[in-house]
Amino acid sequence: MAWNAEDLSRIIEMAWEDRTPFEAIEQQFGLNQTQLVRLMRRELHASSFRLWRARTAGRVTKHAALRHPDITRAYAPGQYKPR
């Protein structure tokens, strides 16, 4: 799927965020984890991709099913303020 530059930037930003689960990206953009990994591999420099994969591998906060049940949001309440 082709993304405009703004959506692509937002997807990559969400993927890098520690507390944004893969499921939130799938819900908002329709990319499952496998598709997201492919997109990140394609869009990032090889070294950046390796850093991202190492950062997300096994991280509890990147998987909604592993998160504490009291956490139902994908981002901090003050994270996105109106411009």
PDB file of N, CA, C and O in Angstrom:
ATOM      1  N   MET A   1       0.834  -1.179   0.000  1.00  0.00           N
ATOM      2  CA  MET A   1       0.000   0.000   0.000  1.00  0.00           C
ATOM      3  C   MET A   1       0.880   1.244   0.000  1.00  0.00           C
ATOM      4  O   MET A   1       1.911   1.278   0.671  1.00  0.00           O
ATOM      5  N   ALA A   2       0.484   2.243  -0.735  1.00  0.00           N
ATOM      6  CA  ALA A   2       1.246   3.488  -0.811  1.00  0.00           C
ATOM      7  C   ALA A   2       0.740   4.463   0.245  1.00  0.00           C
ATOM      8  O   ALA A   2      -0.463   4.697   0.365  1.00  0.00           O
ATOM      9  N   TRP A   3       1.657   5.019   0.997  1.00  0.00           N
ATOM     10  CA  TRP A   3       1.313   5.978   2.046  1.00  0.00           C
ATOM     11  C   TRP A   3       1.787   7.350   1.629  1.00  0.00           C
ATOM     12  O   TRP A   3       2.820   7.481   0.973  1.00  0.00           O
ATOM     13  N   ASN A   4       1.036   8.381   2.006  1.00  0.00           N
ATOM     14  CA  ASN A   4       1.556   9.721   1.768  1.00  0.00           C
ATOM     15  C   ASN A   4       2.660   9.981   2.793  1.00  0.00           C
ATOM     16  O   ASN A   4       2.796   9.241   3.768  1.00  0.00           O
ATOM     17  N   ALA A   5       3.430  11.014   2.574  1.00  0.00           N
ATOM     18  CA  ALA A   5       4.605  11.279   3.419  1.00  0.00           C
ATOM     19  C   ALA A   5       4.215  11.496   4.877  1.00  0.00           C
ATOM     20  O   ALA A   5       4.932  11.060   5.778  1.00  0.00           O
ATOM     21  N   GLU A   6       3.098  12.160   5.119  1.00  0.00           N
ATOM     22  CA  GLU A   6       2.656  12.425   6.490  1.00  0.00           C
ATOM     23  C   GLU A   6       2.289  11.133   7.217  1.00  0.00           C
ATOM     24  O   GLU A   6       2.685  10.934   8.366  1.00  0.00           O
ATOM     25  N   ASP A   7       1.525  10.243   6.548  1.00  0.00           N
ATOM     26  CA  ASP A   7       1.148   8.968   7.154  1.00  0.00           C
ATOM     27  C   ASP A   7       2.375   8.095   7.394  1.00  0.00           C
ATOM     28  O   ASP A   7       2.505   7.478   8.451  1.00  0.00           O
ATOM     29  N   LEU A   8       3.263   8.044   6.424  1.00  0.00           N
ATOM     30  CA  LEU A   8       4.472   7.244   6.554  1.00  0.00           C
ATOM     31  C   LEU A   8       5.308   7.725   7.734  1.00  0.00           C
ATOM     32  O   LEU A   8       5.819   6.915   8.508  1.00  0.00           O
ATOM     33  N   SER A   9       5.447   9.024   7.871  1.00  0.00           N
ATOM     34  CA  SER A   9       6.183   9.591   8.998  1.00  0.00           C
ATOM     35  C   SER A   9       5.520   9.221  10.314  1.00  0.00           C
ATOM     36  O   SER A   9       6.206   8.884  11.278  1.00  0.00           O
ATOM     37  N   ARG A  10       4.195   9.280  10.366  1.00  0.00           N
ATOM     38  CA  ARG A  10       3.466   8.952  11.595  1.00  0.00           C
ATOM     39  C   ARG A  10       3.597   7.479  11.934  1.00  0.00           C
ATOM     40  O   ARG A  10       3.758   7.133  13.104  1.00  0.00           O
ATOM     41  N   ILE A  11       3.533   6.600  10.939  1.00  0.00           N
ATOM     42  CA  ILE A  11       3.694   5.164  11.177  1.00  0.00           C
ATOM     43  C   ILE A  11       5.068   4.881  11.785  1.00  0.00           C
ATOM     44  O   ILE A  11       5.179   4.145  12.766  1.00  0.00           O
ATOM     45  N   ILE A  12       6.100   5.462  11.204  1.00  0.00           N
ATOM     46  CA  ILE A  12       7.467   5.248  11.694  1.00  0.00           C
ATOM     47  C   ILE A  12       7.611   5.814  13.105  1.00  0.00           C
ATOM     48  O   ILE A  12       8.235   5.193  13.964  1.00  0.00           O
ATOM     49  N   GLU A  13       7.043   6.973  13.340  1.00  0.00           N
ATOM     50  CA  GLU A  13       7.094   7.570  14.679  1.00  0.00           C
ATOM     51  C   GLU A  13       6.422   6.659  15.702  1.00  0.00           C
ATOM     52  O   GLU A  13       6.969   6.418  16.778  1.00  0.00           O
ATOM     53  N   MET A  14       5.241   6.155  15.367  1.00  0.00           N
ATOM     54  CA  MET A  14       4.523   5.262  16.285  1.00  0.00           C
ATOM     55  C   MET A  14       5.306   3.977  16.529  1.00  0.00           C
ATOM     56  O   MET A  14       5.329   3.462  17.647  1.00  0.00           O
ATOM     57  N   ALA A  15       5.948   3.459  15.480  1.00  0.00           N
ATOM     58  CA  ALA A  15       6.723   2.227  15.621  1.00  0.00           C
ATOM     59  C   ALA A  15       7.904   2.427  16.563  1.00  0.00           C
ATOM     60  O   ALA A  15       8.265   1.508  17.298  1.00  0.00           O
ATOM     61  N   TRP A  16       8.511   3.610  16.554  1.00  0.00           N
ATOM     62  CA  TRP A  16       9.649   3.894  17.424  1.00  0.00           C
ATOM     63  C   TRP A  16       9.235   4.148  18.867  1.00  0.00           C
ATOM     64  O   TRP A  16      10.025   3.934  19.786  1.00  0.00           O
ATOM     65  N   GLU A  17       8.004   4.603  19.073  1.00  0.00           N
ATOM     66  CA  GLU A  17       7.553   4.916  20.430  1.00  0.00           C
ATOM     67  C   GLU A  17       7.479   3.642  21.265  1.00  0.00           C
ATOM     68  O   GLU A  17       6.906   2.643  20.829  1.00  0.00           O
ATOM     69  N   ASP A  18       8.049   3.674  22.444  1.00  0.00           N
ATOM     70  CA  ASP A  18       8.090   2.495  23.307  1.00  0.00           C
ATOM     71  C   ASP A  18       6.708   2.043  23.748  1.00  0.00           C
ATOM     72  O   ASP A  18       6.462   0.843  23.863  1.00  0.00           O
ATOM     73  N   ARG A  19       5.822   2.962  23.993  1.00  0.00           N
ATOM     74  CA  ARG A  19       4.532   2.607  24.583  1.00  0.00           C
ATOM     75  C   ARG A  19       3.393   2.495  23.581  1.00  0.00           C
ATOM     76  O   ARG A  19       2.244   2.317  23.983  1.00  0.00           O
ATOM     77  N   THR A  20       3.674   2.591  22.313  1.00  0.00           N
ATOM     78  CA  THR A  20       2.633   2.417  21.307  1.00  0.00           C
ATOM     79  C   THR A  20       2.664   0.967  20.833  1.00  0.00           C
ATOM     80  O   THR A  20       3.627   0.550  20.188  1.00  0.00           O
ATOM     81  N   PRO A  21       1.631   0.199  21.142  1.00  0.00           N
ATOM     82  CA  PRO A  21       1.638  -1.216  20.744  1.00  0.00           C
ATOM     83  C   PRO A  21       1.437  -1.380  19.238  1.00  0.00           C
ATOM     84  O   PRO A  21       0.864  -0.522  18.567  1.00  0.00           O
ATOM     85  N   PHE A  22       1.920  -2.495  18.739  1.00  0.00           N
ATOM     86  CA  PHE A  22       1.749  -2.803  17.316  1.00  0.00           C
ATOM     87  C   PHE A  22       0.270  -2.804  16.935  1.00  0.00           C
ATOM     88  O   PHE A  22      -0.089  -2.434  15.818  1.00  0.00           O
ATOM     89  N   GLU A  23      -0.574  -3.218  17.857  1.00  0.00           N
ATOM     90  CA  GLU A  23      -2.007  -3.286  17.591  1.00  0.00           C
ATOM     91  C   GLU A  23      -2.605  -1.907  17.325  1.00  0.00           C
ATOM     92  O   GLU A  23      -3.552  -1.792  16.547  1.00  0.00           O
ATOM     93  N   ALA A  24      -2.073  -0.864  17.952  1.00  0.00           N
ATOM     94  CA  ALA A  24      -2.552   0.500  17.717  1.00  0.00           C
ATOM     95  C   ALA A  24      -2.219   0.939  16.292  1.00  0.00           C
ATOM     96  O   ALA A  24      -3.013   1.621  15.644  1.00  0.00           O
ATOM     97  N   ILE A  25      -1.049   0.547  15.814  1.00  0.00           N
ATOM     98  CA  ILE A  25      -0.652   0.870  14.444  1.00  0.00           C
ATOM     99  C   ILE A  25      -1.539   0.109  13.464  1.00  0.00           C
ATOM    100  O   ILE A  25      -1.960   0.645  12.439  1.00  0.00           O
ATOM    101  N   GLU A  26      -1.815  -1.150  13.799  1.00  0.00           N
ATOM    102  CA  GLU A  26      -2.688  -1.942  12.928  1.00  0.00           C
ATOM    103  C   GLU A  26      -4.094  -1.353  12.893  1.00  0.00           C
ATOM    104  O   GLU A  26      -4.711  -1.284  11.830  1.00  0.00           O
ATOM    105  N   GLN A  27      -4.595  -0.935  14.028  1.00  0.00           N
ATOM    106  CA  GLN A  27      -5.938  -0.370  14.089  1.00  0.00           C
ATOM    107  C   GLN A  27      -6.022   0.932  13.295  1.00  0.00           C
ATOM    108  O   GLN A  27      -7.002   1.165  12.586  1.00  0.00           O
ATOM    109  N   GLN A  28      -5.012   1.771  13.409  1.00  0.00           N
ATOM    110  CA  GLN A  28      -5.047   3.083  12.768  1.00  0.00           C
ATOM    111  C   GLN A  28      -4.680   3.028  11.290  1.00  0.00           C
ATOM    112  O   GLN A  28      -5.255   3.760  10.484  1.00  0.00           O
ATOM    113  N   PHE A  29      -3.727   2.166  10.922  1.00  0.00           N
ATOM    114  CA  PHE A  29      -3.218   2.174   9.547  1.00  0.00           C
ATOM    115  C   PHE A  29      -3.411   0.855   8.801  1.00  0.00           C
ATOM    116  O   PHE A  29      -3.125   0.780   7.606  1.00  0.00           O
ATOM    117  N   GLY A  30      -3.890  -0.183   9.485  1.00  0.00           N
ATOM    118  CA  GLY A  30      -4.138  -1.459   8.826  1.00  0.00           C
ATOM    119  C   GLY A  30      -2.900  -2.302   8.571  1.00  0.00           C
ATOM    120  O   GLY A  30      -2.947  -3.248   7.784  1.00  0.00           O
ATOM    121  N   LEU A  31      -1.793  -1.973   9.228  1.00  0.00           N
ATOM    122  CA  LEU A  31      -0.548  -2.738   9.061  1.00  0.00           C
ATOM    123  C   LEU A  31      -0.378  -3.689  10.235  1.00  0.00           C
ATOM    124  O   LEU A  31      -0.315  -3.245  11.382  1.00  0.00           O
ATOM    125  N   ASN A  32      -0.301  -4.998   9.967  1.00  0.00           N
ATOM    126  CA  ASN A  32      -0.016  -5.915  11.071  1.00  0.00           C
ATOM    127  C   ASN A  32       1.485  -5.868  11.357  1.00  0.00           C
ATOM    128  O   ASN A  32       2.227  -5.178  10.658  1.00  0.00           O
ATOM    129  N   GLN A  33       1.928  -6.586  12.362  1.00  0.00           N
ATOM    130  CA  GLN A  33       3.333  -6.508  12.777  1.00  0.00           C
ATOM    131  C   GLN A  33       4.290  -6.919  11.660  1.00  0.00           C
ATOM    132  O   GLN A  33       5.325  -6.282  11.466  1.00  0.00           O
ATOM    133  N   THR A  34       3.957  -7.963  10.937  1.00  0.00           N
ATOM    134  CA  THR A  34       4.826  -8.419   9.837  1.00  0.00           C
ATOM    135  C   THR A  34       4.933  -7.354   8.753  1.00  0.00           C
ATOM    136  O   THR A  34       6.024  -7.091   8.248  1.00  0.00           O
ATOM    137  N   GLN A  35       3.821  -6.748   8.397  1.00  0.00           N
ATOM    138  CA  GLN A  35       3.834  -5.695   7.379  1.00  0.00           C
ATOM    139  C   GLN A  35       4.606  -4.474   7.871  1.00  0.00           C
ATOM    140  O   GLN A  35       5.312  -3.826   7.099  1.00  0.00           O
ATOM    141  N   LEU A  36       4.466  -4.167   9.156  1.00  0.00           N
ATOM    142  CA  LEU A  36       5.191  -3.035   9.725  1.00  0.00           C
ATOM    143  C   LEU A  36       6.697  -3.275   9.689  1.00  0.00           C
ATOM    144  O   LEU A  36       7.464  -2.367   9.368  1.00  0.00           O
ATOM    145  N   VAL A  37       7.117  -4.481  10.015  1.00  0.00           N
ATOM    146  CA  VAL A  37       8.548  -4.810   9.965  1.00  0.00           C
ATOM    147  C   VAL A  37       9.067  -4.630   8.540  1.00  0.00           C
ATOM    148  O   VAL A  37      10.151  -4.081   8.339  1.00  0.00           O
ATOM    149  N   ARG A  38       8.304  -5.087   7.556  1.00  0.00           N
ATOM    150  CA  ARG A  38       8.717  -4.912   6.149  1.00  0.00           C
ATOM    151  C   ARG A  38       8.826  -3.438   5.784  1.00  0.00           C
ATOM    152  O   ARG A  38       9.779  -3.023   5.126  1.00  0.00           O
ATOM    153  N   LEU A  39       7.843  -2.647   6.217  1.00  0.00           N
ATOM    154  CA  LEU A  39       7.855  -1.213   5.929  1.00  0.00           C
ATOM    155  C   LEU A  39       9.073  -0.554   6.578  1.00  0.00           C
ATOM    156  O   LEU A  39       9.763   0.246   5.946  1.00  0.00           O
ATOM    157  N   MET A  40       9.328  -0.889   7.825  1.00  0.00           N
ATOM    158  CA  MET A  40      10.465  -0.303   8.535  1.00  0.00           C
ATOM    159  C   MET A  40      11.784  -0.713   7.870  1.00  0.00           C
ATOM    160  O   MET A  40      12.694   0.106   7.742  1.00  0.00           O
ATOM    161  N   ARG A  41      11.886  -1.955   7.456  1.00  0.00           N
ATOM    162  CA  ARG A  41      13.099  -2.416   6.774  1.00  0.00           C
ATOM    163  C   ARG A  41      13.327  -1.619   5.486  1.00  0.00           C
ATOM    164  O   ARG A  41      14.458  -1.268   5.152  1.00  0.00           O
ATOM    165  N   ARG A  42      12.241  -1.342   4.776  1.00  0.00           N
ATOM    166  CA  ARG A  42      12.318  -0.613   3.507  1.00  0.00           C
ATOM    167  C   ARG A  42      12.626   0.870   3.709  1.00  0.00           C
ATOM    168  O   ARG A  42      13.368   1.460   2.924  1.00  0.00           O
ATOM    169  N   GLU A  43      12.064   1.476   4.752  1.00  0.00           N
ATOM    170  CA  GLU A  43      12.148   2.929   4.920  1.00  0.00           C
ATOM    171  C   GLU A  43      13.332   3.414   5.752  1.00  0.00           C
ATOM    172  O   GLU A  43      13.762   4.558   5.604  1.00  0.00           O
ATOM    173  N   LEU A  44      13.859   2.562   6.621  1.00  0.00           N
ATOM    174  CA  LEU A  44      14.970   2.979   7.474  1.00  0.00           C
ATOM    175  C   LEU A  44      16.307   2.553   6.890  1.00  0.00           C
ATOM    176  O   LEU A  44      16.384   1.625   6.086  1.00  0.00           O
ATOM    177  N   HIS A  45      17.352   3.244   7.307  1.00  0.00           N
ATOM    178  CA  HIS A  45      18.703   2.780   6.987  1.00  0.00           C
ATOM    179  C   HIS A  45      18.899   1.444   7.698  1.00  0.00           C
ATOM    180  O   HIS A  45      18.265   1.193   8.723  1.00  0.00           O
ATOM    181  N   ALA A  46      19.754   0.600   7.175  1.00  0.00           N
ATOM    182  CA  ALA A  46      19.961  -0.740   7.736  1.00  0.00           C
ATOM    183  C   ALA A  46      20.320  -0.682   9.219  1.00  0.00           C
ATOM    184  O   ALA A  46      19.793  -1.463  10.012  1.00  0.00           O
ATOM    185  N   SER A  47      21.208   0.229   9.599  1.00  0.00           N
ATOM    186  CA  SER A  47      21.609   0.316  11.010  1.00  0.00           C
ATOM    187  C   SER A  47      20.443   0.779  11.888  1.00  0.00           C
ATOM    188  O   SER A  47      20.288   0.301  13.011  1.00  0.00           O
ATOM    189  N   SER A  48      19.635   1.692  11.391  1.00  0.00           N
ATOM    190  CA  SER A  48      18.467   2.160  12.148  1.00  0.00           C
ATOM    191  C   SER A  48      17.447   1.046  12.297  1.00  0.00           C
ATOM    192  O   SER A  48      16.824   0.900  13.349  1.00  0.00           O
ATOM    193  N   PHE A  49      17.280   0.262  11.244  1.00  0.00           N
ATOM    194  CA  PHE A  49      16.347  -0.859  11.321  1.00  0.00           C
ATOM    195  C   PHE A  49      16.806  -1.863  12.379  1.00  0.00           C
ATOM    196  O   PHE A  49      15.996  -2.340  13.173  1.00  0.00           O
ATOM    197  N   ARG A  50      18.096  -2.181  12.391  1.00  0.00           N
ATOM    198  CA  ARG A  50      18.616  -3.121  13.392  1.00  0.00           C
ATOM    199  C   ARG A  50      18.414  -2.587  14.805  1.00  0.00           C
ATOM    200  O   ARG A  50      18.052  -3.347  15.703  1.00  0.00           O
ATOM    201  N   LEU A  51      18.641  -1.294  15.017  1.00  0.00           N
ATOM    202  CA  LEU A  51      18.412  -0.686  16.329  1.00  0.00           C
ATOM    203  C   LEU A  51      16.939  -0.774  16.718  1.00  0.00           C
ATOM    204  O   LEU A  51      16.617  -1.089  17.864  1.00  0.00           O
ATOM    205  N   TRP A  52      16.048  -0.497  15.772  1.00  0.00           N
ATOM    206  CA  TRP A  52      14.612  -0.559  16.047  1.00  0.00           C
ATOM    207  C   TRP A  52      14.188  -1.976  16.407  1.00  0.00           C
ATOM    208  O   TRP A  52      13.443  -2.175  17.367  1.00  0.00           O
ATOM    209  N   ARG A  53      14.653  -2.957  15.648  1.00  0.00           N
ATOM    210  CA  ARG A  53      14.285  -4.349  15.931  1.00  0.00           C
ATOM    211  C   ARG A  53      14.805  -4.785  17.294  1.00  0.00           C
ATOM    212  O   ARG A  53      14.098  -5.463  18.040  1.00  0.00           O
ATOM    213  N   ALA A  54      16.019  -4.405  17.623  1.00  0.00           N
ATOM    214  CA  ALA A  54      16.568  -4.755  18.939  1.00  0.00           C
ATOM    215  C   ALA A  54      15.760  -4.082  20.046  1.00  0.00           C
ATOM    216  O   ALA A  54      15.540  -4.665  21.107  1.00  0.00           O
ATOM    217  N   ARG A  55      15.328  -2.869  19.794  1.00  0.00           N
ATOM    218  CA  ARG A  55      14.559  -2.114  20.788  1.00  0.00           C
ATOM    219  C   ARG A  55      13.171  -2.706  21.003  1.00  0.00           C
ATOM    220  O   ARG A  55      12.679  -2.715  22.131  1.00  0.00           O
ATOM    221  N   THR A  56      12.532  -3.198  19.951  1.00  0.00           N
ATOM    222  CA  THR A  56      11.150  -3.685  20.059  1.00  0.00           C
ATOM    223  C   THR A  56      11.062  -5.172  20.379  1.00  0.00           C
ATOM    224  O   THR A  56      10.013  -5.638  20.825  1.00  0.00           O
ATOM    225  N   ALA A  57      12.122  -5.916  20.165  1.00  0.00           N
ATOM    226  CA  ALA A  57      12.082  -7.362  20.400  1.00  0.00           C
ATOM    227  C   ALA A  57      11.834  -7.664  21.871  1.00  0.00           C
ATOM    228  O   ALA A  57      12.626  -7.287  22.734  1.00  0.00           O
ATOM    229  N   GLY A  58      10.746  -8.335  22.144  1.00  0.00           N
ATOM    230  CA  GLY A  58      10.434  -8.748  23.495  1.00  0.00           C
ATOM    231  C   GLY A  58       9.947  -7.646  24.419  1.00  0.00           C
ATOM    232  O   GLY A  58       9.782  -7.875  25.617  1.00  0.00           O
ATOM    233  N   ARG A  59       9.715  -6.464  23.888  1.00  0.00           N
ATOM    234  CA  ARG A  59       9.261  -5.341  24.713  1.00  0.00           C
ATOM    235  C   ARG A  59       7.777  -5.506  25.014  1.00  0.00           C
ATOM    236  O   ARG A  59       6.952  -5.526  24.101  1.00  0.00           O
ATOM    237  N   VAL A  60       7.444  -5.623  26.273  1.00  0.00           N
ATOM    238  CA  VAL A  60       6.067  -5.862  26.702  1.00  0.00           C
ATOM    239  C   VAL A  60       5.130  -4.760  26.220  1.00  0.00           C
ATOM    240  O   VAL A  60       3.997  -5.043  25.831  1.00  0.00           O
ATOM    241  N   THR A  61       5.579  -3.520  26.239  1.00  0.00           N
ATOM    242  CA  THR A  61       4.698  -2.406  25.895  1.00  0.00           C
ATOM    243  C   THR A  61       4.346  -2.357  24.417  1.00  0.00           C
ATOM    244  O   THR A  61       3.415  -1.646  24.039  1.00  0.00           O
ATOM    245  N   LYS A  62       5.053  -3.085  23.574  1.00  0.00           N
ATOM    246  CA  LYS A  62       4.756  -3.078  22.138  1.00  0.00           C
ATOM    247  C   LYS A  62       3.689  -4.105  21.766  1.00  0.00           C
ATOM    248  O   LYS A  62       3.293  -4.181  20.603  1.00  0.00           O
ATOM    249  N   HIS A  63       3.224  -4.884  22.718  1.00  0.00           N
ATOM    250  CA  HIS A  63       2.212  -5.902  22.455  1.00  0.00           C
ATOM    251  C   HIS A  63       1.057  -5.708  23.427  1.00  0.00           C
ATOM    252  O   HIS A  63       1.226  -5.879  24.634  1.00  0.00           O
ATOM    253  N   ALA A  64      -0.110  -5.352  22.910  1.00  0.00           N
ATOM    254  CA  ALA A  64      -1.267  -5.059  23.760  1.00  0.00           C
ATOM    255  C   ALA A  64      -1.614  -6.235  24.667  1.00  0.00           C
ATOM    256  O   ALA A  64      -2.015  -6.028  25.812  1.00  0.00           O
ATOM    257  N   ALA A  65      -1.471  -7.445  24.185  1.00  0.00           N
ATOM    258  CA  ALA A  65      -1.833  -8.622  24.981  1.00  0.00           C
ATOM    259  C   ALA A  65      -0.920  -8.794  26.199  1.00  0.00           C
ATOM    260  O   ALA A  65      -1.313  -9.436  27.173  1.00  0.00           O
ATOM    261  N   LEU A  66       0.273  -8.238  26.160  1.00  0.00           N
ATOM    262  CA  LEU A  66       1.220  -8.377  27.266  1.00  0.00           C
ATOM    263  C   LEU A  66       1.176  -7.200  28.236  1.00  0.00           C
ATOM    264  O   LEU A  66       1.801  -7.236  29.296  1.00  0.00           O
ATOM    265  N   ARG A  67       0.436  -6.160  27.867  1.00  0.00           N
ATOM    266  CA  ARG A  67       0.361  -4.971  28.706  1.00  0.00           C
ATOM    267  C   ARG A  67      -0.544  -5.192  29.905  1.00  0.00           C
ATOM    268  O   ARG A  67      -1.382  -6.093  29.911  1.00  0.00           O
ATOM    269  N   HIS A  68      -0.366  -4.370  30.905  1.00  0.00           N
ATOM    270  CA  HIS A  68      -1.235  -4.408  32.076  1.00  0.00           C
ATOM    271  C   HIS A  68      -2.658  -4.080  31.618  1.00  0.00           C
ATOM    272  O   HIS A  68      -2.841  -3.167  30.813  1.00  0.00           O
ATOM    273  N   PRO A  69      -3.657  -4.793  32.104  1.00  0.00           N
ATOM    274  CA  PRO A  69      -5.033  -4.590  31.625  1.00  0.00           C
ATOM    275  C   PRO A  69      -5.600  -3.198  31.907  1.00  0.00           C
ATOM    276  O   PRO A  69      -6.565  -2.792  31.258  1.00  0.00           O
ATOM    277  N   ASP A  70      -5.032  -2.466  32.848  1.00  0.00           N
ATOM    278  CA  ASP A  70      -5.509  -1.114  33.136  1.00  0.00           C
ATOM    279  C   ASP A  70      -5.087  -0.098  32.074  1.00  0.00           C
ATOM    280  O   ASP A  70      -5.628   1.007  32.025  1.00  0.00           O
ATOM    281  N   ILE A  71      -4.130  -0.462  31.227  1.00  0.00           N
ATOM    282  CA  ILE A  71      -3.652   0.450  30.185  1.00  0.00           C
ATOM    283  C   ILE A  71      -4.436   0.158  28.912  1.00  0.00           C
ATOM    284  O   ILE A  71      -4.244  -0.876  28.272  1.00  0.00           O
ATOM    285  N   THR A  72      -5.322   1.085  28.556  1.00  0.00           N
ATOM    286  CA  THR A  72      -6.165   0.879  27.375  1.00  0.00           C
ATOM    287  C   THR A  72      -5.852   1.867  26.269  1.00  0.00           C
ATOM    288  O   THR A  72      -6.448   1.788  25.195  1.00  0.00           O
ATOM    289  N   ARG A  73      -4.942   2.790  26.495  1.00  0.00           N
ATOM    290  CA  ARG A  73      -4.620   3.787  25.483  1.00  0.00           C
ATOM    291  C   ARG A  73      -3.294   3.440  24.817  1.00  0.00           C
ATOM    292  O   ARG A  73      -2.513   2.645  25.341  1.00  0.00           O
ATOM    293  N   ALA A  74      -3.051   4.039  23.666  1.00  0.00           N
ATOM    294  CA  ALA A  74      -1.825   3.775  22.932  1.00  0.00           C
ATOM    295  C   ALA A  74      -0.762   4.829  23.171  1.00  0.00           C
ATOM    296  O   ALA A  74       0.391   4.642  22.784  1.00  0.00           O
ATOM    297  N   TYR A  75      -1.134   5.936  23.803  1.00  0.00           N
ATOM    298  CA  TYR A  75      -0.158   6.998  24.024  1.00  0.00           C
ATOM    299  C   TYR A  75      -0.527   7.770  25.282  1.00  0.00           C
ATOM    300  O   TYR A  75      -1.640   7.649  25.793  1.00  0.00           O
ATOM    301  N   ALA A  76       0.412   8.560  25.773  1.00  0.00           N
ATOM    302  CA  ALA A  76       0.192   9.338  26.986  1.00  0.00           C
ATOM    303  C   ALA A  76      -0.839  10.436  26.725  1.00  0.00           C
ATOM    304  O   ALA A  76      -0.877  10.991  25.627  1.00  0.00           O
ATOM    305  N   PRO A  77      -1.677  10.759  27.717  1.00  0.00           N
ATOM    306  CA  PRO A  77      -2.731  11.758  27.517  1.00  0.00           C
ATOM    307  C   PRO A  77      -2.230  13.113  27.012  1.00  0.00           C
ATOM    308  O   PRO A  77      -2.920  13.752  26.219  1.00  0.00           O
ATOM    309  N   GLY A  78      -1.082  13.559  27.435  1.00  0.00           N
ATOM    310  CA  GLY A  78      -0.567  14.853  27.005  1.00  0.00           C
ATOM    311  C   GLY A  78       0.334  14.804  25.789  1.00  0.00           C
ATOM    312  O   GLY A  78       0.912  15.821  25.407  1.00  0.00           O
ATOM    313  N   GLN A  79       0.462  13.645  25.178  1.00  0.00           N
ATOM    314  CA  GLN A  79       1.422  13.473  24.092  1.00  0.00           C
ATOM    315  C   GLN A  79       1.053  14.236  22.834  1.00  0.00           C
ATOM    316  O   GLN A  79       1.932  14.794  22.176  1.00  0.00           O
ATOM    317  N   TYR A  80      -0.218  14.274  22.484  1.00  0.00           N
ATOM    318  CA  TYR A  80      -0.645  14.940  21.240  1.00  0.00           C
ATOM    319  C   TYR A  80      -1.516  16.126  21.586  1.00  0.00           C
ATOM    320  O   TYR A  80      -2.712  15.986  21.841  1.00  0.00           O
ATOM    321  N   LYS A  81      -0.903  17.295  21.593  1.00  0.00           N
ATOM    322  CA  LYS A  81      -1.624  18.518  21.924  1.00  0.00           C
ATOM    323  C   LYS A  81      -2.020  19.231  20.628  1.00  0.00           C
ATOM    324  O   LYS A  81      -1.297  19.150  19.635  1.00  0.00           O
ATOM    325  N   PRO A  82      -3.137  19.914  20.631  1.00  0.00           N
ATOM    326  CA  PRO A  82      -3.553  20.646  19.420  1.00  0.00           C
ATOM    327  C   PRO A  82      -2.499  21.630  18.986  1.00  0.00           C
ATOM    328  O   PRO A  82      -1.829  22.245  19.815  1.00  0.00           O
ATOM    329  N   ARG A  83      -2.356  21.777  17.709  1.00  0.00           N
ATOM    330  CA  ARG A  83      -1.348  22.703  17.165  1.00  0.00           C
ATOM    331  C   ARG A  83      -1.926  24.064  16.974  1.00  0.00           C
ATOM    332  O   ARG A  83      -1.228  24.974  16.525  1.00  0.00           O
TER     333      ARG A  83
END
